[in-house]
Amino acid sequence: MRLLRPVIDRTTWRRWSHLVVGGALLMPYWFLGITLVPAVIGNVAVMFVVSLLFLPAAATFVTGLVPTVRLLEGSLAKELLRGPAAALVPGAARSWESRIRAGAWFSLHLAVGVVISGLSLAVPPFAFVMIAAPVVSWDAQFLESVGLHDTWHQWPAPPIGLASLAVLLALIVGAGTLLSRLAPWLLGPSAAERLADMEAKAVKLAERNRLARELHDSVGHALSVVTLQAGAAGRVLDSDPAFAREALGAIEDSARAALEDLDHVLGLLREDASPPAPQATLKDLGRLLEQTRIAGVRLDAEIGPEVERIPAAVSRETYRIVQEGLTNALRHAGKVPVRLRLGVEGERLEMEMSNPIGALHGDGADHGGGRGLGGVRERVTVLRGEMTAGPDGDLWRFHVSLPLRSGT
């Protein structure tokens, strides 16, 4: 049964079809050589060698230098050779190193393929004649015509025929296995391409992490504020309609801003055309603080006027940091008094936020963990700043210090 396994294995015949395709692809190069070489070379032996060996080898190598040849050959090898070749990621050649390896592969594929194709055409009929020799008169008639009938012993013919088929099968299996093992090396990415792919993946991962932080900060804050605003509006709907209307308007603004952020992030994740990302800065901080106050938070904010003139990158990140700080206070402490101090000292932006931690079981508190401080720490690290967060007596203090310029 083990001897028959290559015969019934689909991989064997997939690889055979890959080799036959290579043999068929070599035919135009042979026809070209047979057509052109006789006009230049008169010696028959030299003409034969050049037209059937040297010219096809050189021409197939040059063809393999075309970038898309590696894409096509990689797809064919991945589908038909299987084995190690199944791990190939087909792609066009992006460097001369990859082109040269693809040219070598194309020449090898066609050269090995034409040998297997020729044997596949010749060996089965030969084997059939040899196996049938003892029971037919074809061979006797032929041998009598050349005077060899008395020297022909028919009993070895069937074993010879079977052996020729076995040799052909072994060649098919061996050639297919060899090409399958060589494919990743000759058609796979070069070291430079692997490095470029890793860099592209790292950039993409960093962008996705940034989008995740933006989504967490903007939508998370909006949901926290909206929850408190809706509760406050519901409690005073009859006694203070004006405040309820103001709270509902703030809810609408918060929800609209969160939806814009969400649409943008989802568009980027789908790799669709997306509108420019909302870029809130410290110039928009007043609206953020007002929405927090409408939610019922007693917010004591002291914002230095110079913060509106800091570099744009620092301003954008600081806005998100303040937003996340307020979100954490709402989620984990409820509607407690929050004190915010934000200003410029020398060449650094200093932000400190504090709130009582004794109200962790108060109204609106959320005891679930989150990723907010981790996202803030990533932002601070990117800007080469410093951050501390933790209990300080009865208060929770959150302090961030960011350089206004890189290297300071």
NULUMTOR-363351 format. One line per 8 residues: their letters; for each residue x negated, z, y of N, C-alpha, C. Coordinates in steps of 0.001 Angstrom, whole numbers, plus 500000, padded with zeros to 6 digits. Atoms other than C-alpha are relative to their C-alpha. Example, Ala and Ser with C-alpha at 12.3 -4.5 7.8 and 13.67 -1.06 7.14 Angstrom:
BEGIN
AS) 499110,500000,498810,487700,507800,495500,499100,500000,501200; 500820,499940,498810,486330,507140,498940,500770,500730,501090
//
This chain:
BEGIN
MRLLRPVI) 499176,500000,498788,500000,500000,500000,499145,500000,501258; 500884,499957,498844,497128,500765,502346,499452,498618,500323; 500517,501345,499772,495807,497224,501851,501036,499105,500679; 498949,500823,499409,499185,495789,502882,500394,500466,501399; 499587,499456,498706,499491,497953,505984,499730,499046,501154; 500206,500942,498888,497815,495416,508338,500988,498846,500001; 499081,501140,500080,500224,492755,507075,501361,500363,500582; 498665,499600,499537,503372,494740,507880,499964,500722,501345
DRTTWRRW) 500125,499314,498715,502026,496402,511024,500277,499017,501141; 499663,500877,498874,503578,494883,514158,498816,499808,500936; 501149,500103,499093,500420,495631,516111,499081,498848,499595; 500859,501095,500471,498465,493176,513935,500483,498665,500542; 499484,501309,499602,500756,490281,514805,500180,499907,501505; 500042,500040,498531,501064,491275,518447,498601,499579,500469; 501365,500355,499620,497296,491102,518678,499681,498563,499609; 500206,501400,500395,497292,487816,516752,500613,499061,501042
SHLVVGGA) 499380,500851,498982,499735,486349,519292,499181,500007,501288; 500874,499948,498823,497431,487557,522089,498808,499066,499821; 501135,500883,500276,494534,485722,520447,500419,498537,500029; 499518,501383,499996,496598,482566,519938,500246,499521,501429; 499826,500364,498591,497540,482602,523615,498654,499643,500620; 501332,500322,499482,493826,482712,524428,499520,498645,499524; 500386,501314,500513,493181,479723,522148,500732,498879,500700; 499232,501039,499309,495967,477755,523809,499505,499817,501432
LLMPYWFL) 500486,500105,498621,494622,478568,527272,498669,499276,500095; 501307,500675,499959,491211,477182,526321,500120,498486,499882; 499858,501444,500229,492584,473717,525447,499790,499159,501259; 500242,500830,498804,492716,472396,529057,498530,499918,500386; 501430,500047,499680,489064,473330,529539,499261,499064,499047; 500604,500942,500946,488113,471443,526373,500338,498556,500370; 499613,501359,499606,490101,468400,527463,499239,499552,501238; 500765,500329,498794,488390,468548,530846,498558,499654,499639
GITLVPAV) 501378,500281,500405,484968,468729,529188,499874,498678,499268; 500053,501256,500755,485708,465877,526799,500186,498803,500919; 499750,501104,499071,486897,463759,529724,498830,499768,500946; 501012,500137,498953,484108,464443,532227,498575,499872,499468; 501393,499948,500447,480954,465134,530205,499473,498657,499501; 500537,501283,500462,480647,461705,528447,499589,499065,501127; 500371,500861,498875,480476,460051,531869,498663,500383,500594; 501255,499516,499428,477381,462108,532708,498894,500059,498954
IGNVAVMF) 500988,499803,501059,475636,462762,529381,500240,498983,498893; 499855,501023,501037,474940,460010,526869,499685,500487,498609; 500363,499477,501314,473411,462018,524046,501206,500682,499359; 498787,499506,500644,476184,462787,521539,499901,501497,499706; 500148,498590,500353,474802,466123,520369,500071,500877,501239; 499978,499222,498763,474161,467383,523887,501397,499972,500625; 498648,500137,499459,477535,466059,525009,500976,500941,499267; 499125,499132,500793,479233,467964,522186,499802,501461,500393
VVSLLFLP) 500278,498594,499668,477504,471250,523018,500500,500339,501408; 499613,499729,498618,478127,470972,526772,501514,499999,500158; 498565,500157,499782,481743,469798,526575,500822,501053,499271; 499208,499054,500794,482868,472259,523892,499528,501450,500115; 500511,498633,499920,480683,475299,524621,499680,500424,501432; 500480,499539,498701,478873,475546,527935,501020,499825,501127; 499050,500239,498910,481427,473957,530263,501237,500898,499902; 498854,499080,500069,484456,475898,528908,499624,501445,500315
AAATFVTG) 500400,498611,499729,482499,479178,529022,499829,500234,501495; 500208,499847,498559,481440,478612,532644,501310,499891,500768; 498748,500219,499273,484845,477328,533738,500956,501180,499836; 499102,498857,500193,486775,480218,532176,499494,501232,500756; 500538,498876,499234,484413,482739,533766,500354,499861,501477; 499671,500227,498590,484940,481160,537210,501492,500220,500228; 498554,499776,499868,488710,481164,536644,500317,501491,500020; 499766,498562,500056,488549,484851,535787,499639,500731,501278
LVPTVRLL) 500348,499376,498731,487092,485568,539236,501173,500044,500971; 498810,499981,499135,490486,484828,540805,500679,501377,499862; 499490,498617,500098,491959,488287,541669,501244,500148,499139; 498746,499838,500744,495385,487629,540135,499823,499803,498500; 500223,500168,501435,493861,486685,536769,499923,501363,499317; 500078,498674,500606,493069,490340,536140,501388,500624,499877; 498632,499492,500078,496680,491231,536910,500733,499408,498801; 499300,500664,501106,498015,488656,534436,499410,500400,498648
EGSLAKEL) 500640,499646,501268,495458,489417,531723,500229,501471,499664; 499734,498590,500253,495952,493150,532153,501404,500231,499478; 498616,499868,500468,499720,492802,531735,500129,499494,498568; 499936,500564,501353,499252,490610,528640,499334,500932,498993; 500711,499102,500911,496713,492969,527071,500776,501300,499789; 499233,498753,500116,498841,496049,527801,501182,499825,499070; 498792,500231,500789,501889,494494,526163,499689,499638,498555; 500235,500541,501334,500287,492811,523129,498885,500695,499230
LRGPAAAL) 501111,499387,500734,497007,494554,522306,500295,501444,499609; 499671,498599,500251,498389,498093,522493,498716,500819,499797; 501176,499157,500208,496000,500839,521336,499441,500482,501326; 500592,499571,498728,493518,501768,524103,500463,499170,501188; 499562,500870,498899,494772,498790,526137,501352,500405,500555; 498674,499596,499526,498215,500404,526427,499917,500880,501245; 500170,499131,498827,496794,502762,529089,499648,499218,501262; 500354,500800,498834,495945,499865,531410,501091,500066,501067
VPGAARSW) 499088,500138,498864,497512,499782,534856,499676,498658,500648; 500355,501341,499512,497564,496036,535632,499983,499937,501519; 500105,500181,498560,496463,495087,539098,498991,498924,500323; 500936,501041,499575,494662,492343,540982,498632,500608,500307; 501357,499533,499726,490900,492641,541334,499813,500190,501503; 500191,499688,498577,489921,494278,544620,498532,500067,500393; 501429,499991,499686,486125,494067,544406,499318,498963,499128; 500729,500996,500791,483496,491668,543133,499609,500549,498642
ESRIRAGA) 500280,499412,501307,482603,494105,540382,501171,499787,499044; 498812,500192,500829,486169,493941,539086,500210,498533,499673; 499847,501435,500261,486228,490152,539445,499048,499532,498905; 500985,500416,500998,483049,489741,537402,500402,500507,498620; 499557,499478,501298,484354,492010,534648,501229,499248,499500; 498828,500777,500399,487662,490121,534662,499605,498604,499532; 500483,501310,500447,485770,486815,534399,499408,500062,498608; 500561,499833,501341,483832,488102,531395,501107,500183,498963
WFSLHLAV) 498879,499794,500937,487073,489281,529782,500727,498690,499714; 499255,501253,500183,488817,485934,530367,499234,499050,499090; 500815,500863,500874,485922,484017,528788,500023,500513,498564; 499996,499426,501348,485812,486414,525826,501351,499806,499324; 498657,500145,500562,489575,486331,525307,500232,498572,499502; 499757,501389,500377,489695,482526,525247,499083,499554,498881; 500942,500415,501041,486555,482117,523112,500397,500570,498637; 499577,499390,501265,487659,484601,520437,501347,499442,499577
GVVISGLS) 498670,500519,500317,491210,483296,520655,499970,498626,499384; 500023,501347,500561,490268,479692,519966,499451,499997,498578; 500512,499896,501378,488279,480713,516864,501105,500475,499060; 498920,499484,500841,491168,482746,515464,501117,498971,499881; 498949,501023,500057,493640,479982,516378,499627,498883,499037; 500435,501061,500914,491565,477364,514581,500057,500433,498541; 499946,499503,501372,491212,479511,511483,501436,500202,499541; 498597,499812,500367,494933,480302,511570,500671,498696,499629
LAVPPFAF) 499465,501313,500362,495643,476579,511401,499395,499468,498708; 500697,500603,501140,493079,475765,508705,500088,500823,498723; 500107,499169,501201,492957,478727,506327,501284,500046,499170; 498803,499942,500845,496630,479038,505231,500234,498755,499150; 499847,501169,500880,496904,475375,504035,498925,499946,498905; 501066,499986,500997,493520,475674,502293,500303,501010,498897; 499683,498966,500989,494590,478919,500612,501155,499559,499107; 498862,500466,500802,497873,477365,499495,499555,498993,498940
VMIAAPVV) 500495,501010,500957,496090,474418,497891,499186,500659,498896; 500836,499350,501001,493609,476693,496151,500847,500832,499032; 499163,499163,500858,496273,479079,494837,500832,499136,499044; 499148,500875,500818,498410,476178,493545,499204,499062,499105; 500828,500975,500734,495461,474231,492044,500221,500011,498485; 499845,500031,501465,495945,475362,488404,501308,499399,499512; 498690,500463,500470,499557,474221,488285,500412,498674,500604; 499682,501306,499414,499418,470940,490220,498890,499033,499663
SWDAQFLE) 500996,501035,500317,497554,467669,489822,499357,499406,501238; 500573,500568,498779,496594,467146,493466,498481,499959,499942; 501457,499917,499991,493043,468318,493001,499392,499063,498983; 500551,500883,501036,492532,466328,489773,499944,498565,500487; 499983,501371,499494,493567,463079,491403,498918,499780,501041; 501022,500135,498957,491285,463717,494339,498593,500008,499400; 501337,499877,500563,488296,464758,492239,499652,498815,499113; 500268,501186,500814,488675,461849,489844,499590,498831,500871
SVGLHDTW) 500345,501117,499111,488476,459495,492790,498556,500052,500458; 501412,499875,499602,485004,460865,493592,499109,500323,498812; 500791,499802,501204,483883,461338,489987,499558,501411,499732; 500397,498596,500184,483815,465145,489947,500957,500766,499096; 498974,499288,500753,486684,465956,487609,499402,500879,498906; 500560,499228,501113,484473,467143,484761,499313,501280,500463; 500702,498793,499512,482676,469701,486960,500918,500990,500700; 499063,499155,499244,485792,471262,488531,500666,500996,499067
HQWPAPPI) 499366,498939,500768,486857,474600,487114,501088,500620,500888; 498875,499619,499156,490311,475502,488393,500266,501509,500007; 499642,498584,500057,490446,479171,487383,499518,500837,501184; 500375,499171,498828,488433,480494,490414,500796,499664,501255; 499345,500465,498776,490668,478600,492854,500960,501029,500594; 499086,499021,499389,493477,481185,493268,499296,501199,500624; 500699,498903,499313,491074,484109,493910,499330,499568,501296; 500630,500499,498772,489236,481956,496450,501047,499865,501106
GLASLAVL) 498936,500145,499013,492517,481163,498203,500450,501341,500550; 499597,498662,499550,493562,484810,498297,498910,500659,500845; 501107,499425,499238,490105,485859,499501,499926,499407,501409; 500043,500630,498667,490270,483321,502353,501085,500584,500902; 498954,499370,499203,493592,484806,503483,499603,501410,500406; 500430,498641,499683,492127,488317,503286,498959,500001,501107; 501031,500098,498959,489125,487248,505357,500641,499678,501351; 499311,500340,498754,491419,485673,507970,500707,501226,500576
LALIVGAG) 499310,498801,499536,493508,488855,508128,499008,501021,500559; 501011,499061,499519,490361,490971,508500,499453,499568,501364; 500477,500497,498713,489155,488731,511328,501024,500248,501107; 498949,499755,499000,492496,489019,513106,500019,501471,500395; 499978,498568,499720,492510,492813,512775,498758,500413,500792; 501243,499634,499321,488853,493121,513801,499939,499494,501420; 500045,500566,498647,489128,490776,516790,501004,500695,500909; 498998,499306,499182,492332,492438,517991,499562,501407,500368
TLLSRLAP) 500475,498645,499726,490830,495914,517673,498873,499987,501028; 501116,500107,499054,487673,494841,519503,500510,499747,501418; 499489,500299,498661,489612,493331,522406,500790,501177,500564; 499236,498844,499523,491893,496364,522592,499079,501084,500551; 500943,498979,499531,488866,498643,522973,499227,499551,501233; 500743,500507,498841,487125,496392,525485,500885,499854,501230; 499100,500259,498872,490222,495845,527639,499920,501070,501089; 500074,499008,498917,490111,499217,529473,498706,499919,500810
WLLGPSAA) 501279,500076,499295,486456,498677,530341,499914,498758,500881; 500127,501247,499257,486701,495038,531445,501165,499763,500963; 498837,500227,499146,490199,495094,532942,500431,501247,500758; 499647,498767,499318,490378,498725,534060,499396,500081,501392; 500498,499870,498627,489651,499939,537595,498525,500370,500036; 501385,499622,499786,486115,500219,538866,499941,501401,500582; 500157,498658,499428,484681,503502,540121,500502,500039,501439; 499544,500042,498607,485355,502437,543713,501520,499939,500073
ERLADMEA) 498543,500092,500000,488946,501525,542876,500645,501317,499577; 499462,498696,500399,489511,504817,541073,499918,500996,501149; 500141,499107,498852,488167,506676,544102,501036,499687,501069; 499005,500386,498999,490414,504661,546427,501404,500419,499569; 498688,499583,500494,493432,505372,544210,500185,501506,500140; 499909,498544,499865,492638,509090,544179,500199,500400,501458; 499825,499696,498587,492316,509100,547960,501416,499672,500452; 498634,500374,499627,495636,507265,548299,501003,501019,499474
KAVKLAER) 499097,498995,500562,497317,509764,545968,499902,501315,500774; 500171,498763,499225,495817,512664,547915,500709,499902,501353; 499316,500197,498719,497095,511212,551196,501516,500088,499814; 498559,499981,500262,500536,510681,549678,500483,501418,499700; 499628,498624,500314,500602,514212,548270,500008,500864,501251; 500042,499230,498757,499552,515659,551622,501202,499676,500886; 498842,500386,499199,502296,513672,553341,501277,500612,499438; 498803,499397,500601,504890,514901,550854,500043,501509,500268
NRLARELH) 500031,498569,499678,503737,518490,551381,500388,500253,501454; 499638,499852,498588,504012,518003,555121,501511,499825,500185; 498560,500218,499897,507526,516614,554723,500774,501188,499442; 499335,498830,500579,508445,519539,552483,499987,501165,500985; 500061,498924,499006,507245,521973,555155,500982,499742,501142; 499095,500323,498908,509160,520123,557856,501448,500239,499588; 498637,499840,500480,512309,520101,555763,500354,501479,499843; 499756,498560,500180,511967,523779,554874,500192,500684,501341
DSVGHALS) 499939,499308,498712,511353,524813,558457,501250,499609,500785; 498894,500445,499152,513991,522675,560202,501350,500292,499363; 498702,499808,500653,516840,522685,557684,500215,501467,499648; 499855,498580,500336,516151,526241,556524,500390,500828,501203; 499651,499255,498793,516225,527546,560064,501428,499688,500429; 498654,500390,499567,519361,525561,560886,501067,500689,499158; 499004,499368,500871,521222,526928,557865,500094,501501,500273; 499976,498564,499712,520186,530492,558642,500744,500286,501298
VVTLQAGA) 499356,499792,498701,521271,530200,562271,501489,499677,499924; 498595,500403,500098,524485,528364,561433,500823,501063,499278; 499279,498954,500734,525455,531066,558932,500351,501166,500904; 499739,498870,499093,525096,533818,561521,500921,499600,501141; 499140,500452,498907,526709,531746,564281,501449,499890,499543; 498637,500136,500510,529716,530988,562103,500631,501375,499807; 499473,498645,500167,530092,534685,561229,500363,500642,501323; 499725,499418,498684,529855,535723,564870,501226,499366,500633
AGRVLDSD) 498845,500685,499418,532363,533068,565956,501287,500451,499333; 498808,499567,500713,534814,534157,563281,500461,501385,500420; 499639,498632,499637,534697,537808,564358,500613,500104,501399; 499510,499903,498618,535413,537091,568046,500930,498847,500353; 499176,501182,499739,537644,534045,567651,501230,500342,500841; 498797,499608,499251,540704,535913,568966,499662,500774,501271; 500302,499148,498848,539064,538398,571333,499150,499309,501055; 500894,500672,499041,536483,536106,572971,499913,498517,499656
PAFAREAL) 499994,501427,500351,537450,532416,572570,498852,499217,500632; 501079,500725,499332,534813,531287,575069,498701,500112,499212; 501214,499821,500796,531993,532797,573015,500116,499246,498675; 499801,500708,501263,533493,531340,569830,499756,498506,500180; 500235,501426,499745,533527,527858,571403,498511,499721,500182; 501444,500173,499797,529911,528298,572490,499258,500045,498660; 500636,499900,501311,528935,529378,568972,500252,498747,499162; 499687,501220,500761,530747,526396,567427,499206,498803,500527
GAIEDSAR) 500820,501073,499447,528945,524060,569834,498558,500101,499545; 501368,499808,500483,525624,525600,568849,499886,499627,498520; 500003,500390,501417,526553,525157,565185,499926,498486,499869; 500016,501461,500048,527243,521469,565829,498616,499453,500332; 501337,500468,499621,523895,520995,567583,498986,500273,498886; 500948,499654,501063,521977,522811,564835,500189,499106,498773; 499726,500833,501177,523707,520875,562070,499575,498561,500236; 500381,501384,499699,523121,517531,563816,498476,499836,499943
AALEDLDH) 501461,500072,500028,519407,518251,564296,499477,500096,498568; 500431,499868,501393,519054,519360,560680,500294,498729,499215; 499648,501238,500706,520845,516208,559470,499030,498880,500357; 500982,501022,499608,518479,514007,561482,498683,500211,499257; 501222,499707,500741,515483,515757,559934,500150,499643,498528; 499768,500268,501417,517004,515477,556475,500035,498507,499721; 499946,501449,500186,517774,511759,556838,498615,499383,500077; 501346,500542,499854,514245,511088,558015,499138,500296,498772
VLGLLRED) 500819,499624,501144,512601,512997,555180,500433,499246,498745; 499516,500727,501180,514814,511416,552514,499639,498522,500079; 500412,501402,499848,514074,507981,553940,498542,499796,499638; 501417,500107,500342,510336,508597,553638,499785,500183,498502; 500153,499779,501436,510692,509938,550091,500460,498780,499208; 499556,501233,500662,512593,506766,549160,499135,498819,500384; 500875,501056,499486,509900,504731,550957,500817,498893,500661; 499183,500944,499260,512657,503076,552989,499512,499953,501437
ASPPAPQA) 500254,500023,498566,512408,501990,556574,500726,501187,500618; 499425,498758,499485,512979,505187,558468,499755,500092,501486; 500239,499810,498562,513444,506045,562138,498859,500972,500224; 501110,499078,499722,510621,507908,563844,500393,501447,499743; 499734,498600,500327,510306,511524,562785,500301,500791,501270; 499771,499108,498852,511834,514080,565158,498752,500844,500242; 501223,499287,499676,508897,515642,566965,500301,501071,501042; 499722,498895,499075,510068,518910,568487,498692,500661,500403
TLKDLGRL) 501180,499324,499482,507477,520622,570677,500448,501274,500725; 499669,498772,499283,507297,523813,572705,500877,499740,501226; 499076,500327,498917,509197,521985,575457,501450,500163,499544; 498653,499829,500561,512216,522258,573129,500246,501441,499567; 499893,498635,500499,511639,525962,572512,501204,500727,500591; 498879,499323,499368,514340,527049,574977,501285,499836,499204; 498788,500239,500780,517095,525424,572914,499970,500789,498698; 500135,499249,501246,515742,527046,569730,500296,501486,500227
LEQTRIAG) 499773,498582,499714,515738,530493,571327,501464,500265,500341; 498604,499810,499635,519230,530034,572763,500897,499966,498772; 499209,500056,501236,520627,529031,569365,499849,501289,499202; 500224,498745,500715,519051,532141,567867,500782,501134,500648; 499251,498947,499302,520645,534356,570536,501494,499868,499726; 498575,500200,500267,524052,532762,569966,500360,500505,498610; 499755,499504,501347,523675,533721,566306,500139,501513,499963; 499823,498551,499947,523768,537343,567449,498711,500775,499983
VRLDAEIG) 501292,499327,500027,520032,538108,567464,499621,500408,501430; 500488,499533,498700,518775,540241,570376,498530,499611,500102; 501330,500601,499946,515742,538177,571251,499363,500269,501350; 500790,499749,498792,513171,539390,573776,498803,499062,499961; 501031,501037,500039,511023,536327,574469,499263,499939,501324; 500858,500162,498821,508106,536092,576868,499090,498801,499738; 500703,501266,500235,506804,532514,577043,499206,499650,501249; 500840,500375,498873,503860,531656,579260,500276,498570,500431
PEVERIPA) 499689,501354,499532,504486,528570,581455,498952,498970,499585; 501071,500948,500332,501141,527055,580432,500147,499403,498604; 499909,500492,501382,502291,526527,576835,500575,498587,499937; 499443,501356,500006,504112,523339,577809,498940,498940,500263; 501053,500971,499684,500789,521729,578735,498887,499974,498937; 501026,499985,501042,498868,522381,575518,500024,498692,499227; 500030,501257,500764,497807,519495,573229,501232,499822,499115; 498753,500302,500699,500705,517754,571495,499990,500501,498557
AVSRETYR) 500051,499583,501404,499525,518494,567936,500203,501500,499869; 499855,498545,500029,499218,522219,568642,501418,500387,500393; 498648,499692,499541,502557,522204,570464,501023,499776,498885; 499053,500293,501083,504403,520576,567546,499913,501055,498896; 500156,499036,501078,502930,522922,564955,500440,501402,500425; 499595,498671,499522,503506,526006,567098,501520,500120,500036; 498539,499977,500000,507171,525076,567533,500514,500313,498595; 499558,499758,501377,507556,524961,563733,499649,501420,499552
IVQEGLTN) 500394,498633,500381,505673,528254,563366,500967,501013,500588; 499029,499105,499375,507962,530008,565869,501344,499885,499281; 498736,500222,500700,510968,528449,564150,500014,500717,498655; 500059,499340,501307,509825,529743,560756,499977,501511,500161; 499996,498561,499765,509147,533190,562183,501397,500532,500268; 498625,499593,499729,512679,533406,563549,500866,499906,498743; 499237,500161,501244,514078,532103,560243,499736,501166,499063; 500333,498872,500871,512211,534797,558312,500672,501279,500465
ALRHAGKV) 499357,498794,499480,513544,537477,560616,501489,500002,499676; 498569,500092,500284,517116,536226,560158,500282,500198,498520; 499746,499952,501435,516831,535884,556403,499737,501376,499409; 500465,498807,500700,515013,539052,555520,500333,501304,500724; 499684,498769,499272,516032,541510,558248,501399,499993,500590; 498670,500066,499406,519397,540286,559481,499923,499902,501511; 499915,500110,498530,520466,540473,563125,499363,501215,500658; 500745,498900,499388,517762,542859,564280,499352,499496,501283
PVRLRLGV) 500713,500429,498787,516009,542814,567665,498661,499344,499626; 501242,500734,500250,513153,540311,567685,499258,499871,501325; 500843,500091,498802,510290,540385,570173,498990,498872,499799; 500886,501165,500097,508345,537149,570814,499128,499939,501242; 500944,500182,498919,505220,536775,572914,499172,498755,499690; 500707,501264,500223,503667,533317,573325,499300,499608,501295; 500745,500374,498808,500917,532356,575744,498597,499543,499662; 501365,500510,500155,497440,530951,576265,499031,501044,500527
EGERLEME) 501071,499093,499598,494388,533200,576363,498673,499281,499784; 501242,500751,500090,491189,531343,577160,500244,498625,499403; 499860,501295,500678,490924,528399,574769,500841,500112,498738; 499196,499803,501201,493409,529749,572238,501448,500282,500384; 498582,499706,499847,497167,529894,571894,500319,501201,499119; 499688,498782,500733,498369,533340,570868,501515,500146,499886; 498580,499782,500247,501766,533969,569276,500165,501268,499176; 499710,498790,500758,503090,537344,568163,501505,500223,499986
MSNPIGAL) 498581,499738,500179,506516,538101,566768,500141,501282,499188; 499794,498737,500726,507808,541488,565620,501481,500314,499948; 498619,499547,500152,511048,542952,564366,500020,501227,499104; 499921,498807,500855,512157,546250,562771,500184,499611,498531; 499830,500266,501426,511895,546369,559002,500930,501029,499372; 499104,498992,500557,514261,549335,558612,501379,499468,499727; 498661,500555,500172,517313,547031,558636,500050,498972,498877; 500049,501004,501071,516387,545095,555478,501288,499960,499190
HGDGADHG) 498744,499997,500740,519728,546119,553966,501193,499876,500946; 498925,500124,499036,521703,545402,557085,500823,498754,499788; 499079,501128,500082,524412,542825,557693,499254,498682,500125; 500615,501321,499960,523304,539301,556947,498641,499936,499408; 501337,500034,500574,520068,540283,555243,499976,499178,498738; 500220,500806,501212,518697,538013,552559,498724,500494,499360; 501155,499399,500643,516370,539549,550024,499251,499016,499121; 500700,500971,500844,515337,536333,548295,498676,499606,500595
GGRGLGGV) 501301,500451,499529,511765,535158,548510,500063,498579,500503; 500050,501354,499473,510768,531959,550255,498588,499504,500098; 501310,500628,499860,507914,529627,551012,499576,499915,501451; 500244,500162,498572,507984,530052,554771,498601,500365,500421; 501331,499578,499578,504787,532053,555265,498915,499130,499386; 500979,500912,500597,502961,529804,552821,499891,498708,500790; 500029,501208,499177,503972,526761,554866,499339,500243,501339; 500650,499662,498727,502934,528500,558087,498497,500103,499814
RERVTVLR) 501434,499859,500247,499574,529378,556570,499331,498628,499864; 500555,501354,500111,499040,525703,555680,499850,499361,501372; 500101,500556,498643,499789,524665,559258,498841,500624,500763; 501063,499304,499279,497450,527299,560661,498631,499578,499472; 501280,500408,500581,494680,526311,558237,499600,498615,500468; 500298,501362,499541,494944,522639,559218,499460,500016,501423; 500436,499918,498603,494515,523611,562871,498819,500947,500192; 501156,499100,499952,491626,525996,561999,500303,501260,500797
GEMTAGPD) 499615,498798,499295,493524,528966,563322,499955,501223,499101; 499969,498742,500738,494075,532531,562172,501432,500521,499967; 498637,499505,500156,497215,534237,560908,499987,501341,499293; 499776,498731,500690,498262,537756,559955,501498,500258,499974; 498581,499679,500124,501650,538925,558731,500135,501179,499062; 499808,498844,500859,502749,542264,557349,500586,501171,500765; 499403,498826,499348,504253,545678,558049,498992,500743,500868; 500799,499182,499087,502940,547776,560926,500882,501171,500430
GDLWRFHV) 499093,498890,499750,504696,551127,560835,501424,499589,499661; 498605,500372,500186,508420,550476,561287,500269,498540,500361; 499824,501388,499558,507818,546893,562450,499342,499032,499007; 500663,501110,500683,507038,543622,560763,499361,499139,501081; 500708,500763,498981,504363,541862,562799,499481,498686,499400; 500400,501356,500402,503573,538163,562604,499192,499429,501158; 500888,500422,498916,500568,536979,564603,499259,498731,499587; 500707,501265,500231,499064,533494,564892,499147,499708,501223
SLPLRSGT) 500920,500387,498930,496046,532416,566924,499466,498611,499685; 500387,501403,500240,495329,528673,567273,499058,499523,501105; 500862,500597,498967,492438,526908,569027,500704,498804,500647; 499369,501112,499295,493618,524452,571660,499266,498695,499760; 500804,501191,500272,490805,522055,570797,499256,500221,498696; 500708,499874,501269,489150,521321,567484,498581,500479,500227; 501354,499484,499898,485946,523240,566966,499876,501228,500855; 500094,498816,499149,486858,526077,569333,500560,501200,499264
//
